[in-house]
Amino acid sequence: MRVGMGVADIRYRPQFDPWAAKVRIAFNAAAISPEQIANLLDIAGFGVGVGEWRPEKDGSFGRFHVSRG
């Protein structure tokens, strides 16, 4: 990859398959429902993602979804 002023550099992008994370979320239940929170996270997982080369950075990795089970 190219960094800074176009200088080439080696970068490692590990892949963890499968991966999962438990996240605790505090929210105002009078303003938004748990289902709406899950939907917002699903949208973020599809359009933004996490890590390097995620969709937000024109990549094709790093997408995630909310496990409902």
C-alpha positions as CSV (number, residue, x, y, z in Angstrom):
1,M,0.0,0.0,0.0
2,R,1.0,3.7,-0.4
3,V,1.3,5.9,2.7
4,G,2.3,9.5,3.2
5,M,3.9,11.0,0.1
6,G,3.3,7.9,-2.0
7,V,5.9,5.8,-0.2
8,A,5.3,2.0,-0.4
9,D,4.8,0.2,2.8
10,I,3.9,-3.4,3.8
11,R,0.6,-3.7,5.8
12,Y,-0.8,-6.9,7.2
13,R,-4.6,-7.2,7.3
14,P,-5.5,-10.4,9.2
15,Q,-8.8,-12.1,8.8
16,F,-10.7,-13.7,11.7
17,D,-13.2,-16.1,10.5
18,P,-15.7,-16.6,12.2
19,W,-15.6,-13.7,14.7
20,A,-18.1,-12.2,17.1
21,A,-18.2,-9.5,19.8
22,K,-20.6,-8.9,22.7
23,V,-21.5,-5.2,23.0
24,R,-23.4,-3.6,25.9
25,I,-25.4,-0.6,24.7
26,A,-27.1,2.0,26.9
27,F,-29.9,3.9,25.3
28,N,-33.1,6.0,26.0
29,A,-35.9,3.5,25.7
30,A,-38.4,6.4,25.6
31,A,-36.9,7.6,22.4
32,I,-35.8,4.4,20.6
33,S,-36.6,0.7,20.8
34,P,-34.1,-2.2,21.1
35,E,-35.3,-3.4,17.6
36,Q,-34.4,0.0,16.2
37,I,-31.0,-0.1,17.8
38,A,-30.4,-3.6,16.2
39,N,-31.5,-2.3,12.8
40,L,-29.2,0.8,13.1
41,L,-26.3,-1.6,13.9
42,D,-27.1,-3.8,10.9
43,I,-27.1,-0.8,8.6
44,A,-23.7,0.3,10.1
45,G,-22.4,-3.2,9.6
46,F,-23.4,-3.2,6.0
47,G,-22.4,0.3,4.9
48,V,-19.5,1.2,7.3
49,G,-18.0,-2.0,8.7
50,V,-15.0,-2.3,11.0
51,G,-11.2,-2.6,10.4
52,E,-9.1,-1.8,7.3
53,W,-10.5,-2.2,3.8
54,R,-14.1,-1.9,5.1
55,P,-17.0,-0.7,2.9
56,E,-16.7,2.9,4.1
57,K,-13.1,2.9,2.7
58,D,-14.0,1.4,-0.6
59,G,-13.2,-2.1,0.6
60,S,-15.1,-5.3,0.6
61,F,-14.3,-6.7,4.1
62,G,-15.3,-5.8,7.7
63,R,-19.0,-6.1,7.3
64,F,-21.0,-7.3,10.3
65,H,-24.6,-8.0,11.4
66,V,-26.5,-8.3,14.7
67,S,-27.0,-11.9,15.8
68,R,-30.6,-12.4,16.8
69,G,-30.3,-15.8,18.4
